[in-house]
Amino acid sequence: MKILAWICGILAVLMVIFAFIMGLFNVVPFLGVTKGINFIHFANTLILFTIAFLLCDKKKE
């Protein structure tokens, strides 16, 4: 579970960076996405998955 948490966390950080790049340089579309807020929504979901995986791993111990 920790590996999944790390993967989700790293992907969430990448999505926030992509949203920042999209907003800073006004790149449209970027990776097929036309609005930067979509990256933020996906990052939010990944952060929630990260928390859930870490809690499940802690409960298992």
C-alpha positions in Angstrom: 0.0 0.0 0.0 2.9 2.4 0.7 4.1 2.0 -2.9 0.6 2.9 -4.2 0.5 5.9 -1.9 3.9 7.1 -3.1 2.8 6.7 -6.8 -0.4 8.6 -6.2 1.4 11.3 -4.3 4.1 11.8 -7.0 1.4 11.9 -9.7 -0.5 14.5 -7.7 2.5 16.7 -7.5 3.1 16.3 -11.2 -0.5 17.3 -12.0 -0.1 20.5 -9.9 3.1 21.3 -11.8 1.3 20.7 -15.1 -1.5 23.1 -14.0 1.1 25.7 -13.0 2.9 25.4 -16.4 -0.4 25.7 -18.2 -1.4 28.8 -16.2 2.0 30.4 -16.3 2.8 30.0 -20.0 -0.8 30.0 -21.2 -0.3 26.7 -23.1 -3.6 25.4 -24.5 -4.1 22.4 -24.9 -1.4 20.8 -22.8 -1.4 17.0 -22.9 -4.8 17.1 -24.5 -6.3 19.1 -21.6 -7.8 22.5 -22.4 -8.3 23.9 -18.9 -5.7 23.8 -16.0 -8.4 23.2 -13.4 -8.8 19.7 -14.7 -5.2 18.9 -13.5 -6.1 20.3 -10.1 -9.2 18.1 -9.8 -7.2 15.1 -10.8 -4.5 16.0 -8.3 -7.1 16.4 -5.6 -8.4 12.9 -6.3 -4.9 11.4 -6.2 -4.2 13.2 -2.8 -7.4 11.6 -1.4 -6.3 8.2 -2.7 -2.8 8.8 -1.1 -4.4 9.5 2.3 -6.7 6.4 2.0 -3.8 4.1 1.1 -1.7 5.4 4.0 -4.6 5.0 6.4 -5.2 1.4 5.2 -1.5 0.6 5.5 -1.4 2.1 9.0 -4.6 0.1 10.0 -3.1 -3.1 8.7 0.0 -2.8 11.0 
